[in-house]
Amino acid sequence: MNIGFIGLGNMGSAIAGRLLEAGHTLRVWNRSPEPARRLAQRGAQVAATAEEAFRGDVVFSMLSDDQVTRAVLLDSGVLARAAAGATRIHVNMATISAALGDELAERHHERGVGYVAAPVLGRPDAAAAGRLTVLVAGARQAVESVQPLLEGTVGQKVWRFGERPSQANVVKLAVNFMLAAAIESMGEAAALTAGYGIEARDLFELVGQSLFPGPVYQGYGRLIADARFEPAGFKARLGLKDVRLALAAAEAVTTPMPVGSVIRDSMLEALARGEGEKEFGVVLGRAAMRRGGK
């Protein structure tokens, strides 16, 4: 299959690598050239512009946020100049706002380009191994056309969430909000028990092997026990971005999220301390630092 790929950060590069390994013809573009050069060494074609990459049977994009997605796809005129038929389906894997998701769906419809939202759950190592969980929404025919790429090559399982693309975006924001809420509660619980001489490692070993088994409590429990927040698999500033998007999506449908406001402030505190590039779980340490005025 002839595939374009736009946005080659850690996740995008890993997903693009999977598509190459599956034998597809891949044309790649990134704002900074080095990731594209690395993929070229593995057989990818390097596009000179995003518009050049936005052609083919399917185009994937994995851009960092609303601002970059809008700049690359809309403000640049890439989508406006897309010819119907030149690009059959665009699969947007970025974590973006529900509002931008709706706007992109409308703009793609105007150009006769299929549009599927497919944000993912997982980290770059999972992406490189094809073990991502893919959240999908879009027109049934478009989703079914790309499902063989998404399930088995990009990810291990695809979950469908309706025909309105922004529905997948909202599910991704809801999941990241739940992750942030778990991390905040873990930090506060660890601060509480530390006040009584109990090590965080012991607390999280207990809950990770009893009430809360799984990667969140076990993985982030190890992070706070070891105070190991670098290198970042998922940066705190991106976590804050997702919490803000969740709050905006909630406000749009008049849904209070009081816990979300607490989490946002906790994450802002981490960024104010210059920790935005550290692992998302660095907010675990904020509660411990607040204890006793530390």
HUSULPE-V485235 format. One line per field, one symbol per residue. psi: psi as a letter, one per 30 degrees, with the letter a starting at -180 (. if undefined). burial: 1 if it has 9 or more other C-alpha atoms within 8 Angstrom, else 0. Layout:
BEGIN
psi->???
burial->???
END
This chain:
BEGIN
psi->kjklkkjhaeeeeeeeeeeeffglkkklklekfeeeeeeefgflkkkfleeefhlaekkkkileaeeeeeeeeeefgeeefkkkfejekkjjgljlleeeeeeeeeeeeefgkkkkkhllklleeeefghglkkkkklkeeeefefefeejeeelfkkkkhafjefeeeeeeeeeeeeeeeeeeeeeeeeeeeefggkkeeeefeeefgdeillfeeeefeeeeefhjgklkejkeeeeeeeeeeeeeeeefghjkieeeeeeeeeeeeeefgggfflkefffefeeeefkgg.
burial->011111111011111111110001111111000011101100011110010011111111111011011111110001100101011111111111110111001011101111111111111101110111111111100110011111111111110011111111111111011011111101110110110001111011101100001001110111111000100101111111011111111110000000011011011111100011111111111111100000
END
